[in-house]
Amino acid sequence: MAFLELINVSKSFGVLPVLKDANLSLDQGEFVAIVGFSGAGKTTLLNLIAGLLHPDSGTVKLNDLEITAPGPDRGVVFQNYSLLPWLTVFENIFLAVDQVNPNWSRQKKRHHVEHFIAMVNLTPARDKRPGELSGGMRQRVSVARALAIEPQILLLDEPLSALDALTRATLQDELSRIHQATRKTVVLITNDPDEGIYLADRIIPLTAGPAATLGPCFQVEIPRPRDRKAINHDSHFKNLRRDLIDFMLCSKQQRHTTLTRKLILPDIEPEDLSRSRPGFAGRSFARRRSEIKEETIEVE
Amino acid sequence: MSDYVELSNLTKTYPAPKGEAVIVKDFNLRIRKGEFVTLIGHSGCGKSTVLSMLAGLNPISGGGIILAGKELDGPGPDRGVVFQSPCLLPWLTPFENVKLGVDQVFFTATKLERCEIVEYYLTVVGLGDSMHKRPAQLSQGMRQRVGIARAFALRPKMLLLDEPFGMLDSLTRYELQQVLLQLWRKNKVTALMVTHDVDEALFLSDRIVCMTDGPAAEVGEILHVNFPRPRERKAVMEHPDYYRLREQLIEFLEVRAHRNSKPTPVAPTPDGLRPPTAPSRNDKPKLEAITA
C-alpha cells in the first residue's frame, strides 16, 4: 500500500483551474522530485500535501489517513526559508521541537536541537540570527528545523532555487547525504530537471498549467552516491535528461493554441544615427530593399 | 571580408590604490558575419567587461574594436544589447518600450510601418496578447522576451547578450533559448553572448570562447560547436559530441580557468559560502549579501 497517495486531486482558485486530476503514489523511503514550470502549480500541489490547502475534489492520504490540516508528521521547507528573524538558529529550531514534543525534558530538547544543527553543519553559527546568515545557511536552518520534528515525510518547496549555483550544488550534496542517512520519504519540488535527476529516485513532471496534472514518471536508475561529473558518461543519464527536458518543453508547447496571424514586417533599412539627420533638404523617406513582404507566422 | 568584428589587444584597466588593476589584457577575437559566439567563464572574470566595451558602455583602455569596417566609439543602435535583467521602462507597455528604439532608428519610415515592426517582433517572441500590458503585470520570462524583441527590432549589425537568461529558472530558460534561436535564424545577425551556463552555450553557439579567471583575463581556449542548424534541442542532446563537449567545458571551468588565481580550492567552503576568489571586483557579491 502506498505511503502517500493523491487520488484525482483538483484545485482551482476562483475560475482558474490550477491542478486537475493529479494522481500520485509514493512508497516509504522514496525520494521523488516533481519538476514543473514556474506558475504550473507546483507549490499548490505541495501545499495540498502539507495540508495548508484543501483540494476541491479528490483526496490526499498519508498512511491511509486523509490529510485535512497541517501537522508535525510532515516537515516543510519553504523557498523563502520562513525563519523567525528575532530568534537565533538554535531558538528557531527549538521552537519547532518544543511545539511537537512538549513533554520532553529541557535537556533532551537541547540535545535534539544540537544534533540537527550539527547534521546541517551549522554548529559554528548556532547563536546567530537569520539576518547574519547567508541564503545557503538560512536554507540549512530551515532544513534542520523540518528534520528536527522528525516528520514521516519531508516536503521541499524549491528549497534551492534562490541560491547561486555553487551553494546550490553544496546543498544538493547535503540533501542527498541526509536522505541517505535518514531514509526519509522526500518530495522535492523543483524547476531544474538536473537537480531532480541528481537527487531523486523518481521524477514526476507536472505539465504546464493551467489545469496541470502529473505526467508519467521517470525512473532514475543511477547508483548512489552520484557523482556530478561521472554522471555525464552514463548513457541512462543522457537519455533520461533528454527525454525529461523534451517532455517538459512539449507539454508547454501543447498549451499554445496555435492561431495563425498575418503580420507585416516592413523591409526597411535602419538609419545610421551617427550621421546628422537629413533636414528638409535631405532624404526624408525610408530606404527599402524590396516591396513590402508579408510573412505568415504561427504564434502561441 | 571574412572578419566582421575584430577585437584586437583589447585591454581594460581601472585605477586602483596600488597602480592599475588589469581586468582584461590583450583580448583578441575575430567574429565572422552571422556567427554566434559565446564567452564563457566564472563570474567576475571580465567577460561582461568585454561585452560592455563592445557595446560602448564602458570606455576602452587599450586596443580597439572594429565592427563592419568601422572603429567603435561609444554606444549606438547598430549593436542591440539584451541585458541580464530586461531593464524595461516600467511606465511604458512592452509595445511602447520596443517602439522607443524603433522610432529612433526608423525615423524615416511611416508611423504605420514603425508600429508594424514593433508588432511583428513582439508577436514572434510570443507576446502577441500581452504587448499592451505593463511590465509589472508580466512574468520575468515574459519581460525578458520583450528585451529580446527590443534588441532584434532595431535590426542591429550585432547582437550582444549579457547572461540573458541568468535570472530565469531552468525550464523557462530552455524555452527562451528556443525563442532566441528562432529569431536569430531568421535574421542571421552576428551575436556575442556572455554566459556561465554550459548547456546554453552548447545549444546556441558556433564557437565557445573560454576565458581564464581574472585578473588580466584572456582567451583560454576556443571550442568549435558543429551541431547542424537549424537546431532542435532533442537532436542536439542526442548528438554524439554533446556530452564530450559539455564535459570539456565543465572541466575547463572547474580546473583550468583558475590558471593564475591563488591556490584556493574549487570545492565550496564547508559553510556553503562562495570560495574567497576575487569576489569584490564588481559589487555583485556584496549586493547579494545584502538582499539575501
Interface residues (C-beta under 8 A of the other chain):
Chain A: V35 G36 F37 S38 G39 N121 L122 P124 A125 S134 G135 G136 M137 R138 R140 S161 D164 A165 L166 T167 A169 T170 L171 N191 D192 P193 D194 K229 N232 H233 K238 R241 R242 I245 D246 M248 L249 K252 R261 L263 I264 L265 P266 I268 E269 P270 E271 D272 L273 S274 R277 R283 S284 F285 A286 R287 E295 I297 V299 E300
Chain B: G76 P77 D78 Q104 V105 F106 F107 T108 A109 T110 E113 E116 I117 E119 Y120 T123 V124 G126 G128 S139 G141 L154 R155 P156 D169 S170 L171 T172 Y174 E175 Q178 H196 R233 K234 M237 E238 Y243 R246 E247 I250 E251 P268 P270 D271 G272 L273 R274 P275 E288 A289 A292
